[in-house]
Amino acid sequence: MTNKKAEPEFAIQTVYLKDSSFEAPHTPEVFTAEWQPDVNIDLNIESKKLEDDFYEVVLKVIVTAKLPKQTAFLVEVNQAGIFMIKNFAEEQMKPMLGSFCPNILFPYAREAISDLIGRGGFPPLYLSPVNFDALYQQNQEQKKQ
Protein backbone atom coordinates (compact mmCIF):
# COMPACT_ATOMS: atom_id res chain seq x y z
CA MET A 1 0.00 0.00 0.00
CA THR A 2 1.51 3.31 -1.07
CA ASN A 3 0.81 6.59 0.65
CA LYS A 4 0.60 8.90 -2.35
CA LYS A 5 -0.10 12.54 -1.60
CA ALA A 6 -2.44 14.34 -3.97
CA GLU A 7 -0.76 16.80 -6.31
CA PRO A 8 -1.39 20.51 -5.72
CA GLU A 9 -3.91 22.00 -8.14
CA PHE A 10 -4.55 25.61 -9.08
CA ALA A 11 -7.07 27.02 -11.55
CA ILE A 12 -8.56 30.41 -12.31
CA GLN A 13 -12.34 30.09 -12.27
CA THR A 14 -13.16 33.68 -13.18
CA VAL A 15 -11.74 37.19 -13.02
CA TYR A 16 -14.16 40.08 -12.61
CA LEU A 17 -14.45 43.74 -11.75
CA LYS A 18 -16.24 43.78 -8.40
CA ASP A 19 -16.40 47.55 -7.91
CA SER A 20 -14.98 50.70 -9.46
CA SER A 21 -15.34 54.43 -9.00
CA PHE A 22 -13.88 57.56 -10.54
CA GLU A 23 -14.07 61.04 -9.05
CA ALA A 24 -12.74 64.27 -10.49
CA PRO A 25 -14.10 66.80 -8.00
CA HIS A 26 -12.38 69.89 -9.36
CA THR A 27 -13.15 69.71 -13.05
CA PRO A 28 -13.04 71.67 -15.25
CA GLU A 29 -10.61 73.93 -13.33
CA VAL A 30 -8.10 71.13 -12.90
CA PHE A 31 -7.65 70.93 -16.69
CA THR A 32 -6.23 74.47 -16.80
CA ALA A 33 -3.59 73.81 -14.12
CA GLU A 34 -0.05 72.68 -14.90
CA TRP A 35 -0.15 68.88 -14.99
CA GLN A 36 2.46 67.73 -12.49
CA PRO A 37 0.40 65.66 -10.05
CA ASP A 38 1.56 63.90 -6.94
CA VAL A 39 0.25 60.36 -7.45
CA ASN A 40 -0.41 58.05 -4.52
CA ILE A 41 -1.27 54.36 -4.90
CA ASP A 42 -2.77 52.25 -2.12
CA LEU A 43 -3.07 48.47 -2.39
CA ASN A 44 -5.08 46.10 -0.23
CA ILE A 45 -5.76 42.39 -0.60
CA GLU A 46 -8.68 40.50 0.88
CA SER A 47 -9.49 36.84 0.50
CA LYS A 48 -12.18 34.51 1.73
CA LYS A 49 -12.96 30.86 1.36
CA LEU A 50 -16.13 30.24 -0.60
CA GLU A 51 -16.65 26.48 -0.53
CA ASP A 52 -14.47 23.39 -0.66
CA ASP A 53 -11.29 24.50 -2.45
CA PHE A 54 -12.59 27.76 -3.92
CA TYR A 55 -11.45 31.20 -2.79
CA GLU A 56 -12.32 34.75 -3.72
CA VAL A 57 -9.40 37.16 -3.78
CA VAL A 58 -10.06 40.91 -4.10
CA LEU A 59 -7.27 43.30 -5.02
CA LYS A 60 -8.24 46.85 -4.04
CA VAL A 61 -6.31 49.61 -5.78
CA ILE A 62 -6.84 53.29 -5.02
CA VAL A 63 -5.03 55.90 -7.09
CA THR A 64 -5.14 59.54 -6.04
CA ALA A 65 -3.65 62.34 -8.16
CA LYS A 66 -3.23 65.66 -6.38
CA LEU A 67 -2.13 69.01 -7.67
CA PRO A 68 -0.74 71.62 -5.27
CA LYS A 69 -4.15 73.12 -4.46
CA GLN A 70 -6.64 70.33 -5.21
CA THR A 71 -7.31 66.70 -5.96
CA ALA A 72 -7.30 66.03 -9.70
CA PHE A 73 -8.86 62.58 -9.52
CA LEU A 74 -9.45 59.57 -7.33
CA VAL A 75 -9.89 56.12 -8.84
CA GLU A 76 -10.80 52.98 -6.91
CA VAL A 77 -10.90 49.54 -8.47
CA ASN A 78 -11.73 46.29 -6.72
CA GLN A 79 -10.52 43.57 -9.07
CA ALA A 80 -11.56 40.11 -7.99
CA GLY A 81 -11.11 36.52 -8.95
CA ILE A 82 -12.31 33.11 -7.90
CA PHE A 83 -9.55 30.54 -7.70
CA MET A 84 -9.54 26.81 -7.12
CA ILE A 85 -6.61 26.04 -4.82
CA LYS A 86 -6.41 22.39 -3.86
CA ASN A 87 -3.93 20.13 -2.05
CA PHE A 88 -1.56 22.88 -1.00
CA ALA A 89 0.10 22.68 2.40
CA GLU A 90 -1.31 25.06 5.00
CA GLU A 91 1.87 27.18 5.01
CA GLN A 92 1.54 27.63 1.23
CA MET A 93 -2.05 28.90 1.29
CA LYS A 94 -1.31 32.39 2.64
CA PRO A 95 1.32 33.15 -0.03
CA MET A 96 -1.03 31.80 -2.71
CA LEU A 97 -3.85 34.10 -1.56
CA GLY A 98 -1.67 37.06 -0.59
CA SER A 99 0.82 37.09 -3.45
CA PHE A 100 0.24 34.61 -6.28
CA CYS A 101 -3.43 35.47 -6.92
CA PRO A 102 -2.92 39.27 -6.67
CA ASN A 103 -0.15 38.93 -9.27
CA ILE A 104 -2.76 37.47 -11.62
CA LEU A 105 -5.33 40.18 -10.81
CA PHE A 106 -3.07 43.24 -11.04
CA PRO A 107 -2.91 43.54 -14.85
CA TYR A 108 -6.71 43.58 -14.98
CA ALA A 109 -6.85 46.27 -12.27
CA ARG A 110 -4.17 48.30 -14.04
CA GLU A 111 -6.17 48.20 -17.29
CA ALA A 112 -9.41 49.23 -15.56
CA ILE A 113 -7.66 52.15 -13.82
CA SER A 114 -6.02 53.32 -17.03
CA ASP A 115 -9.36 53.17 -18.84
CA LEU A 116 -11.20 55.15 -16.14
CA ILE A 117 -8.52 57.85 -16.06
CA GLY A 118 -8.57 58.18 -19.85
CA ARG A 119 -12.36 58.41 -19.91
CA GLY A 120 -12.05 61.17 -17.31
CA GLY A 121 -10.06 63.24 -19.81
CA PHE A 122 -6.73 62.98 -18.03
CA PRO A 123 -3.33 62.06 -19.50
CA PRO A 124 -2.49 58.36 -19.40
CA LEU A 125 -1.22 56.94 -16.14
CA TYR A 126 0.70 53.70 -16.41
CA LEU A 127 1.05 51.83 -13.15
CA SER A 128 4.35 50.04 -12.77
CA PRO A 129 4.32 46.32 -12.02
CA VAL A 130 4.03 45.46 -8.35
CA ASN A 131 6.15 42.82 -6.63
CA PHE A 132 3.46 41.16 -4.54
CA ASP A 133 5.95 38.56 -3.30
CA ALA A 134 8.05 41.29 -1.69
CA LEU A 135 4.96 43.06 -0.31
CA TYR A 136 3.73 39.80 1.18
CA GLN A 137 7.10 39.12 2.83
CA GLN A 138 7.24 42.69 4.17
CA ASN A 139 3.72 42.31 5.58
CA GLN A 140 4.67 39.03 7.29
CA GLU A 141 7.76 40.65 8.85
CA GLN A 142 5.64 43.52 10.20
CA LYS A 143 3.20 41.05 11.74
CA LYS A 144 6.07 39.28 13.54
CA GLN A 145 7.19 42.55 15.14
C-alpha positions, 0 to 999 in steps of 0.5 A, a space after each residue: 500500500 503506497 501513501 501517495 499525496 495528492 498533487 497541488 492543483 490551481 485554476 482560475 475560475 473567473 476574473 471580474 471587476 467587483 467595484 470601481 469608481 472615478 471622481 474628479 471633484 475639481 473639473 473643469 478647473 483642474 484641466 487648466 492647471 499645470 499637470 504635475 500631479 503627486 500620485 499616490 497608490 494604495 493596495 489592499 488584498 482580501 481573501 475569503 474561502 467560498 466552498 471546498 477548495 474555492 477562494 475569492 481574492 479581491 485586489 483593491 487599488 486606489 489611485 489619487 492624483 493631487 495638484 498643489 491646491 486640489 485633488 485632480 482625480 481619485 480612482 478605486 478599483 476592486 478587481 476580484 477573482 475566484 480561484 480553485 486552490 487544492 492540495 496545497 500545504 497550510 503554510 503555502 495557502 497564505 502566499 497563494 492568496 496574498 501574493 500569487 493570486 494578486 499577481 494574476 489580478 493586477 494587470 486587470 486592475 491596471 487596465 481598468 484604472 487606465 481606462 477610467 482615467 482616460 475616460 475622465 479626460 486625463 493624461 495616461 497613467 501607467 502603473 508600474 508592475 508590483 512585486 506582490 511577493 516582496 509586499 507579502 514578505 514585508 507584511 509578514 515581517 511587520 506582523 512578527 514585530 
